[in-house]
Structure formats: structure tokens, C-alpha cells
């Protein structure tokens, strides 16, 4: 089956390819994690709960990162029926699960996708079982171990790709290091708080966006797929010019949803990022656009453990009234325009270009 010769194509065919690939990801994850559950349970049956929790977290979902990898692979001439891209996509899903588990613990988030976050899940298990000592501490410890196991399983699955592609391995390794560095910068920004000052807050926030999220959400998956298909350096550079701006727009949209999103859709409480003290780009804009009084309010109350609902609503209102929300939306629009302009320059088939455009639009228009 070839996807590359025709100048025209049926968009429905692209959707079918994406759906089929997502099904193969689901099948591989189900089989692989069932095998790992058996291995872990042989140590002790109780330990199998770690893998069960990971299985529940990775079940379903949008498969955004694997799909960027898949169409990067196909766009570079890869055979969509090959196993290597499925293995890479599943490894990306496990890596994302690890990042989510650790991020929720760091941020003390109670929910993920409308369900208890990993540390809350294990905390609830402790309480329901009537175990001894501190339930929250058990939940935190267990979630660290579940996240670490996810990282290990992600690496284990990626290593099954044969033959090994050194450039793909380099991208996968660099991606993991970038996320850890970006996560640390995020924690550092929250901890430094007002001590850092607002002068270059937007620049710092964008650096965090780029390395904590954007590169591993869109750019590196697309590069990984391209590398597995033997893409030229020129095509990989084109992929970066397309995917990185859209990855940044994707995370900025997430930041907006973290403040203004509908809890019924996002699965998180309204204004959750404000309670967690996230110093995102929208907050950075407010620290330069808001009045001195409002800036002092943000600096003093953002992330406060006793932040009231009234204060959350006041902060949301001032983020909108001072122009911080509009400035962030402008950034999203500018980055989106940059990414989609680069998409038109990609030397890929019309089908691959259509599929990548569809993924990009889904990323920046997301509501959850």
C-alpha cells in the first residue's frame, strides 16, 4: 500500500489510518502491560497494583504524541504497517504517563482526566484497606514508584525496536532530559515566586513551556517518527519548524484551560492552576500589565494553601481585565500561524500534510 504517489486523496482515508494506528497502540499497551503485571505480581501479588494503576491511566486517550510520530514516520516515507512506529508510539504513551504521574504529585493535583490522580488513588487504597500510618505519605511514595516504573517500561519498550536507529535513540533520550529540565525550571519558578521579579517572567515562562511540554508533545514525537523512517536532516528541520510552535501553542492553550476551563470538560477544578501556584505565561503577562495593587495580590496569593474561591474568581477576573488573557491568546494565534505556515513547506505527501494539520488544529483548539 502506498500513500505517497497521489496528489489527491480522500481525507477519510487519513482518518482511517490514524484510527487503525491508535488501535494498534492500544493493543500493544494492553498486551505489554499485562505481561509486566505478571512479572511484577510474581514478586508479590500486591505489587501488581502498580501496573494496574498504570494500565488504567494509559487506557484510551487522544494518542496525540503517537499520532504525531506516526504521521512524521509516514511523511518521511515509512510503511504505516511497520511495527517499529507502533512500538515507538507506545513508548511515548508510557513516557507521558510517567510525566503526568510525577507532575500531579509535584503540583498536588487531586484529579487527572476526571479521575483521582495517582497519589490520590494510592492514598484511597491505603484508607480503604485500613492500613497503618500515614495514608497521604503512602500515596506520594507509591506514585513516585509508579512514575519511575513507567519511565522504566517506556525505555524497555522503546528498546524492542529492531533494527535500532541511532538518530531515533538520540531524539528519545534528549526528549526525556528536556522534560526533566523543564519540570525542574517549573518547580524553581514556583518556589522563587516574587523573588525572581516580573521583568523577564514571560521569557522564563516560555522556556518552561518549550522544554517541559512543547518539545515532547509535538516536536520530538514528529522527529522521532521521521528518524525511524530515515528522514533527511532537511526534512527533520522542516518538522521542527512546523511542530515546535504548535507544541508551544498547545501548552499555552492548556494554561488558559487551567484557569478558565470548564471543570466538566477538563476534569479539573476551576482555576486549578491558580491554586497550584503555576507561574504560566498568562500570569507572567499579568505581572507586567496589571496595576501595582493587582500585581501585589497575585504575588501574595497565587498558590496560597488557603486561597479562597472568592480570591480565585478575583484573580481570574483581573487576568482578563488587565489584558493577560488576551496577550496569551495572541501568543497562541501567532505561534499557530507560524506552525501552519511551516506545514505548507513540508516535503511530504498531501495525506501526511492533511493529517498533521488535523493534529495541529486538535492541539490548539482543545477544550480538555
Backbone torsions as a table, in degrees:
resi	resn	phi	psi	omega
1	UNK	NA	128.6	178.6
2	UNK	-114.9	143.0	179.7
3	UNK	-115.5	5.2	-161.9
4	UNK	-113.7	-17.1	-171.5
5	UNK	-82.7	-39.7	-171.6
6	UNK	-74.4	143.1	175.0
7	UNK	-82.9	-19.9	178.0
8	UNK	-119.1	160.4	-178.5
9	UNK	-160.7	166.4	176.7
10	UNK	-94.7	117.6	179.5
11	UNK	-54.6	-29.0	178.6
12	UNK	-63.2	-30.8	178.7
13	UNK	-65.2	-39.3	177.3
14	UNK	-62.7	-41.4	178.9
15	UNK	-63.3	-39.6	179.4
16	UNK	-64.8	-42.3	177.4
17	UNK	-61.4	-43.3	180.0
18	UNK	-63.6	-44.5	-179.5
19	UNK	-64.2	-41.8	178.5
20	UNK	-63.7	-40.3	177.8
21	UNK	-64.3	-43.7	179.4
22	UNK	-60.7	-37.9	177.7
23	UNK	-64.3	-39.6	178.8
24	UNK	-66.5	-36.6	175.3
25	UNK	-61.0	-46.9	-179.3
26	UNK	-60.0	-43.7	-179.4
27	UNK	-64.2	-43.6	-179.2
28	UNK	-65.8	-44.7	179.5
29	UNK	-62.3	-41.7	179.8
30	UNK	-61.5	-47.0	-179.4
31	UNK	-66.5	-47.7	-177.1
32	UNK	-62.4	-45.1	-178.0
33	UNK	-72.0	-30.3	174.1
34	UNK	-64.1	-40.8	176.5
35	UNK	-63.1	-42.1	-179.5
36	UNK	-68.9	-33.1	176.5
37	UNK	-62.4	-40.8	178.4
38	UNK	-64.9	-42.2	180.0
39	UNK	-62.9	-47.5	-177.6
40	UNK	-68.5	-37.8	-178.3
41	UNK	-68.0	-24.3	175.8
42	UNK	-66.8	-25.9	174.9
43	UNK	-68.3	-48.7	174.6
44	UNK	-169.2	134.6	-177.7
45	UNK	-53.9	-36.6	-178.0
46	UNK	-63.2	-29.9	-178.0
47	UNK	-69.2	-19.4	179.9
48	UNK	-63.0	-19.1	179.1
49	UNK	-61.5	-29.2	176.7
50	UNK	-59.7	-45.9	-178.6
51	UNK	-72.7	-36.2	176.5
52	UNK	-59.0	-43.2	179.7
53	UNK	-64.4	-40.5	177.7
54	UNK	-65.3	-41.3	179.1
55	UNK	-60.6	-43.0	179.7
56	UNK	-63.9	-40.2	-178.4
57	UNK	-68.0	-37.1	-174.4
58	UNK	-89.4	-3.2	-177.4
59	UNK	-74.7	131.4	178.6
60	UNK	72.1	-147.2	-179.0
61	UNK	91.8	173.4	-174.8
62	UNK	-79.7	-20.0	-178.0
63	UNK	58.0	36.5	-175.9
64	UNK	-59.9	-49.3	-176.1
65	UNK	-66.5	-47.1	175.3
66	UNK	-59.3	-35.2	-179.3
67	UNK	-70.7	-36.0	172.5
68	UNK	-61.9	-40.5	177.9
69	UNK	-64.2	-43.4	-177.9
70	UNK	-60.6	-47.5	-176.9
71	UNK	-78.1	-22.6	168.3
72	UNK	-66.2	-37.6	177.4
73	UNK	-66.6	-51.4	-179.5
74	UNK	-63.6	-41.6	179.8
75	UNK	-60.9	-27.7	178.8
76	UNK	-90.8	7.4	176.7
77	UNK	97.9	8.9	179.8
78	UNK	-72.1	149.3	177.6
79	UNK	-76.6	118.5	-176.8
80	UNK	-63.2	-13.4	179.8
81	UNK	-90.4	-4.3	-178.8
82	UNK	-66.3	149.0	179.1
83	UNK	-77.9	-27.9	-172.3
84	UNK	-58.9	-38.8	-177.9
85	UNK	-73.4	-28.7	175.2
86	UNK	-68.9	-42.8	178.0
87	UNK	-62.6	-42.2	178.4
88	UNK	-64.6	-42.2	179.7
89	UNK	-63.3	-41.6	178.2
90	UNK	-66.3	-37.9	176.5
91	UNK	-62.9	-38.4	176.7
92	UNK	-62.9	-40.2	179.0
93	UNK	-63.8	-39.7	178.5
94	UNK	-69.3	-36.9	176.7
95	UNK	-64.8	-42.8	178.0
96	UNK	-61.5	-41.2	178.7
97	UNK	-59.2	-41.6	177.6
98	UNK	-61.3	-44.1	180.0
99	UNK	-63.1	-40.8	179.9
100	UNK	-66.2	-42.6	-179.7
101	UNK	-60.2	-49.0	-178.6
102	UNK	-69.3	-38.3	-179.6
103	UNK	-64.1	-42.2	179.2
104	UNK	-64.0	-37.2	178.1
105	UNK	-68.1	-45.9	179.9
106	UNK	-59.9	-41.8	-177.4
107	UNK	-85.2	-5.0	-177.1
108	UNK	58.3	38.8	178.9
109	UNK	-76.3	139.3	-179.0
110	UNK	-87.6	-25.7	-173.6
111	UNK	-131.3	158.1	174.4
112	UNK	-148.6	118.5	-179.2
113	UNK	56.2	38.4	177.2
114	UNK	78.9	0.5	179.7
115	UNK	-117.8	163.3	177.6
116	UNK	-57.9	137.2	174.4
117	UNK	-63.9	167.9	-171.1
118	UNK	-59.7	-44.0	-178.7
119	UNK	-68.6	-32.0	176.1
120	UNK	-71.8	-34.6	177.6
121	UNK	-59.7	-47.9	-177.9
122	UNK	-73.9	-29.4	173.5
123	UNK	-62.7	-43.4	178.1
124	UNK	-64.4	-37.8	177.1
125	UNK	-60.9	-42.7	178.5
126	UNK	-60.1	-47.6	-178.1
127	UNK	-65.2	-45.1	-177.5
128	UNK	-64.3	-29.8	-178.2
129	UNK	-85.7	-8.9	179.9
130	UNK	67.3	33.1	-176.2
131	UNK	-76.8	168.9	-174.7
132	UNK	-82.0	156.4	172.8
133	UNK	69.4	-152.4	-162.6
134	UNK	-89.7	116.4	-178.6
135	UNK	-66.0	-47.0	178.7
136	UNK	-59.9	-38.7	179.5
137	UNK	-65.0	-39.1	176.2
138	UNK	-62.4	-44.3	179.5
139	UNK	-59.8	-42.5	179.0
140	UNK	-63.7	-46.4	-179.2
141	UNK	-63.0	-43.8	-178.4
142	UNK	-65.9	-37.1	-179.0
143	UNK	-70.1	-35.1	174.6
144	UNK	-60.1	-45.1	-179.0
145	UNK	-67.2	-38.7	177.6
146	UNK	-63.9	-41.7	177.3
147	UNK	-64.2	-41.9	178.2
148	UNK	-64.3	-39.3	178.2
149	UNK	-64.6	-38.9	176.3
150	UNK	-59.2	-44.6	177.9
151	UNK	-59.8	-44.5	179.9
152	UNK	-63.0	-44.1	-179.0
153	UNK	-68.3	-34.6	176.4
154	UNK	-61.0	-45.8	178.7
155	UNK	-65.5	-41.8	-179.6
156	UNK	-60.2	-42.7	-178.6
157	UNK	-71.2	-41.3	178.9
158	UNK	-61.4	-35.1	-177.9
159	UNK	-68.9	-11.8	179.0
160	UNK	-80.2	-8.9	-178.8
161	UNK	-66.9	124.8	-180.0
162	UNK	-131.6	134.5	-4.4
163	UNK	-76.1	155.7	179.4
164	UNK	-65.7	139.6	178.8
165	UNK	-113.9	106.4	-174.7
166	UNK	-53.5	-39.5	-178.9
167	UNK	-66.8	-38.0	177.2
168	UNK	-66.2	-41.8	176.7
169	UNK	-59.5	-42.6	179.5
170	UNK	-62.5	-42.0	179.1
171	UNK	-64.6	-44.4	-178.7
172	UNK	-62.8	-43.8	179.8
173	UNK	-66.7	-43.9	-179.7
174	UNK	-64.3	-38.6	178.9
175	UNK	-57.6	-45.3	-178.0
176	UNK	-65.2	-40.9	178.6
177	UNK	-65.2	-40.0	-179.9
178	UNK	-62.2	-42.1	-178.8
179	UNK	-64.6	-42.1	179.8
180	UNK	-64.2	-41.4	178.4
181	UNK	-65.4	-43.6	179.1
182	UNK	-63.7	-38.9	177.4
183	UNK	-64.0	-41.0	178.3
184	UNK	-63.0	-43.1	179.0
185	UNK	-62.4	-34.3	177.2
186	UNK	-64.9	-46.6	177.6
187	UNK	-62.6	-41.8	-180.0
188	UNK	-62.0	-43.3	-179.5
189	UNK	-61.2	-43.5	179.2
190	UNK	-66.1	-39.5	-177.0
191	UNK	-72.9	-37.8	179.1
192	UNK	-68.9	-38.2	176.4
193	UNK	54.4	-132.2	-177.4
194	UNK	-62.7	-17.9	-177.3
195	UNK	-63.2	-27.1	-179.3
196	UNK	-79.5	-26.9	179.4
197	UNK	78.6	162.1	-172.7
198	UNK	-90.6	-4.7	-168.9
199	UNK	-59.6	-42.7	178.3
200	UNK	-121.5	31.6	-177.6
201	UNK	-63.7	-37.8	180.0
202	UNK	-65.0	-42.0	178.9
203	UNK	-63.0	-44.2	179.0
204	UNK	-63.5	-42.2	179.9
205	UNK	-62.5	-39.4	-179.8
206	UNK	-68.6	-35.3	175.9
207	UNK	-61.6	-42.3	178.3
208	UNK	-63.5	-46.2	178.0
209	UNK	-54.7	-45.6	-174.6
210	UNK	-65.5	-47.9	-170.7
211	UNK	-92.5	-27.7	178.1
212	UNK	-78.5	-32.8	-171.7
213	UNK	-129.8	-54.1	-167.1
214	UNK	-59.8	-44.1	-175.6
215	UNK	-67.0	-37.5	-178.2
216	UNK	-88.9	-12.3	179.0
217	UNK	-84.4	-38.1	-174.7
218	UNK	-130.8	-51.5	-171.7
219	UNK	-65.6	-56.6	-175.2
220	UNK	-65.8	-37.6	173.6
221	UNK	-59.4	-42.3	179.3
222	UNK	-65.1	-43.1	177.3
223	UNK	-63.0	-40.0	-179.2
224	UNK	-62.0	-46.4	177.6
225	UNK	-61.7	-43.3	178.9
226	UNK	-61.1	-44.1	-178.8
227	UNK	-63.3	-40.0	179.2
228	UNK	-63.5	-26.2	178.8
229	UNK	-93.4	3.8	178.6
230	UNK	79.5	31.9	-179.2
231	UNK	-61.7	147.5	176.0
232	UNK	-71.2	161.4	176.4
233	UNK	-59.8	-36.0	-179.9
234	UNK	-63.5	-43.8	179.4
235	UNK	-66.9	-39.1	178.4
236	UNK	-63.2	-37.9	175.9
237	UNK	-64.6	-39.0	176.4
238	UNK	-63.4	-41.4	177.5
239	UNK	-58.4	-43.7	-179.7
240	UNK	-62.7	-42.6	-179.3
241	UNK	-63.9	-29.2	176.9
242	UNK	-81.5	-50.2	-165.6
243	UNK	-81.4	-35.7	-175.2
244	UNK	-65.1	-48.2	177.7
245	UNK	-58.3	-39.3	179.8
246	UNK	-69.3	-32.5	175.3
247	UNK	-65.2	-38.6	177.7
248	UNK	-68.5	-41.7	176.6
249	UNK	-62.1	-38.9	177.8
250	UNK	-57.8	-46.8	-178.2
251	UNK	-72.5	-36.4	176.2
252	UNK	-62.8	-38.1	174.6
253	UNK	-61.6	-40.6	177.4
254	UNK	-61.6	-39.5	179.1
255	UNK	-64.6	-40.0	176.9
256	UNK	-64.2	-43.3	179.3
257	UNK	-64.8	-30.9	179.1
258	UNK	-66.5	-16.7	177.9
259	UNK	-109.0	-43.1	-171.2
260	UNK	-113.6	0.4	-176.3
261	UNK	-68.5	157.1	177.7
262	UNK	-81.4	118.0	-178.4
263	UNK	-55.8	-31.0	-179.8
264	UNK	-66.8	-22.6	-178.9
265	UNK	-100.6	-43.5	-176.0
266	UNK	-78.2	-23.8	-176.9
267	UNK	78.3	11.1	178.8
268	UNK	-128.8	153.4	179.7
269	UNK	-61.5	153.2	178.1
270	UNK	-61.0	134.8	178.8
271	UNK	68.6	25.2	-174.3
272	UNK	-58.4	-39.3	-179.3
273	UNK	-64.5	-28.9	178.3
274	UNK	-71.2	-39.3	177.9
275	UNK	-67.9	-33.9	-179.3
276	UNK	-80.6	-10.6	178.5
277	UNK	78.1	26.7	-177.7
278	UNK	-69.8	122.8	179.4
279	UNK	-95.8	72.7	-177.0
280	UNK	-82.8	179.6	-178.8
281	UNK	-63.5	-33.6	179.5
282	UNK	-64.7	-36.7	174.9
283	UNK	-69.2	-40.4	179.3
284	UNK	-60.0	-42.1	177.1
285	UNK	-62.6	-40.5	-179.0
286	UNK	-63.8	-31.6	-178.5
287	UNK	-73.6	-7.4	173.5
288	UNK	-114.4	-21.4	-175.1
289	UNK	-100.5	-29.1	-175.2
290	UNK	-76.3	164.4	175.8
291	UNK	-65.8	162.5	179.0
292	UNK	-57.1	-41.0	-179.6
293	UNK	-63.9	-44.3	-179.6
294	UNK	-69.7	-35.8	175.1
295	UNK	-61.3	-42.7	179.6
296	UNK	-63.6	-37.5	177.2
297	UNK	-63.1	-46.0	178.6
298	UNK	-61.6	-49.4	-177.8
299	UNK	-60.8	-35.5	-175.7
300	UNK	-84.8	-26.8	-171.5
301	UNK	-115.8	-15.7	179.4
302	UNK	-58.0	122.3	177.9
303	UNK	79.0	6.4	179.2
304	UNK	-63.7	138.0	-177.2
305	UNK	-63.1	-27.9	-179.4
306	UNK	-104.0	24.5	179.8
307	UNK	-60.2	122.8	-175.5
308	UNK	-86.0	164.6	176.0
309	UNK	-60.6	-37.8	178.9
310	UNK	-62.8	-39.9	179.5
311	UNK	-69.9	-36.4	175.6
312	UNK	-60.8	-46.0	-179.9
313	UNK	-64.8	-39.3	177.6
314	UNK	-62.7	-42.9	-178.6
315	UNK	-66.3	-41.4	176.9
316	UNK	-60.4	-43.7	-179.2
317	UNK	-62.9	-42.6	-176.7
318	UNK	-73.8	-29.1	175.3
319	UNK	-63.0	-32.8	177.9
320	UNK	-80.6	-45.3	-174.3
321	UNK	-69.2	-31.1	-178.3
322	UNK	-82.2	-9.3	178.6
323	UNK	98.1	3.1	-179.0
324	UNK	-66.5	-40.0	177.5
325	UNK	-64.4	-44.8	179.8
326	UNK	-62.5	-39.0	179.5
327	UNK	-65.0	-38.0	177.9
328	UNK	-69.0	-41.4	177.0
329	UNK	-62.6	-35.6	176.8
330	UNK	-65.0	-39.8	176.7
331	UNK	-62.3	-42.7	179.2
332	UNK	-60.7	-44.6	-179.3
333	UNK	-64.4	-43.2	-178.5
334	UNK	-65.8	-44.3	178.9
335	UNK	-65.6	-39.0	178.9
336	UNK	-63.1	-44.7	178.7
337	UNK	-60.9	-41.1	179.2
338	UNK	-63.0	-45.7	-178.9
339	UNK	-65.8	-43.6	-178.1
340	UNK	-72.2	-28.8	173.8
341	UNK	-65.1	-41.8	178.4
342	UNK	-66.5	-31.5	178.7
343	UNK	-59.0	-38.3	-178.5
344	UNK	-66.2	-18.9	-179.8
345	UNK	-92.2	-6.2	-177.8
346	UNK	-64.7	135.4	178.0
347	UNK	-90.7	69.8	-179.4
348	UNK	-133.2	171.5	179.9
349	UNK	-68.0	156.9	175.6
350	UNK	-55.8	-36.5	179.7
351	UNK	-65.4	-45.5	179.5
352	UNK	-63.4	-40.6	178.4
353	UNK	-62.5	-43.4	178.6
354	UNK	-61.1	-45.8	-178.1
355	UNK	-64.7	-41.3	178.8
356	UNK	-67.0	-36.8	176.3
357	UNK	-63.9	-42.8	179.1
358	UNK	-60.3	-43.3	178.1
359	UNK	-64.4	-42.7	180.0
360	UNK	-62.2	-43.2	178.8
361	UNK	-64.8	-40.2	178.5
362	UNK	-62.6	-35.8	-178.4
363	UNK	-68.2	-44.6	-173.5
364	UNK	-85.7	-17.2	-179.7
365	UNK	-101.3	9.0	-175.3
366	UNK	-62.2	150.5	177.6
367	UNK	-117.6	0.7	-179.4
368	UNK	-147.3	NA	NA
